[in-house]
Amino acid sequence: MIRALVFAAALATLAACATPPPSSGDEVQRLAAEIQSLGPDIDPEEATRAARIAYAYTAQLVQEYEITDPPLIHNAKVNKGLRPRGLCWHWAEDIERRLDQEQFHTLELHRAIANADNPFRIDHSTAIISRKGESMYDGVVLDPWRYGGVLFWSPLVEDTRYEWVPREVVLEKRRKEQAGHITSLPAN
């Protein structure tokens, strides 16, 4: 009984930490303006389309993933088979796939992982949109998992909550570790 109460209190605390930031104004237009600001050669129509799709597809995935709880609670439900999808890497994979369908000419998508080297935190995956030819570090994080289906976005350099590492770097490190060769991630 005491363990159940402690567990319930911990879940309540986690849920409180997952409250989305307040939104004001036209979020799609704000995101479009942020994407447009990535460079003078960004097509304004592409920036607007990317922002519109990021918000609309996040809302669609909320329904498909059956999101009713904060992210960590939803993760537990996915891991127990009670929900179909909704882990952070599902969000990142699905939003990247959907935006890739647009075949943007001035924008590029990236994937990143945080906390891969931190044994006390779970890995967190996200999609990032940047100017074509630029690195993910010059892009905008698109993270619908962080607030349970409310799209969080920010220039990567301003997202101080996570230290993002290119997904391919993390996966290569894991492949080497599995083969018995431990290498370290590059410093940011």
Buried (B, 14 or more C-beta within 10 A) or exposed (E): EEEEEEEEEEBEEBBEEBEEEEEEEEBBEBBBBBBBEBBEEBBEEBBBBBBBBBBEBBEEBBEEBBBEBBBBBBBEBBEEEEBEBBBBBBBBBBBBEBBEEEEBEBBBBBBBBBBBBEEEEEBBBBBBBBBBEBEBBBBBBBBBBBBBBBBBBBBBEEBEEBBBBBBEBBEEBEEEEEEEEEEEBEEE
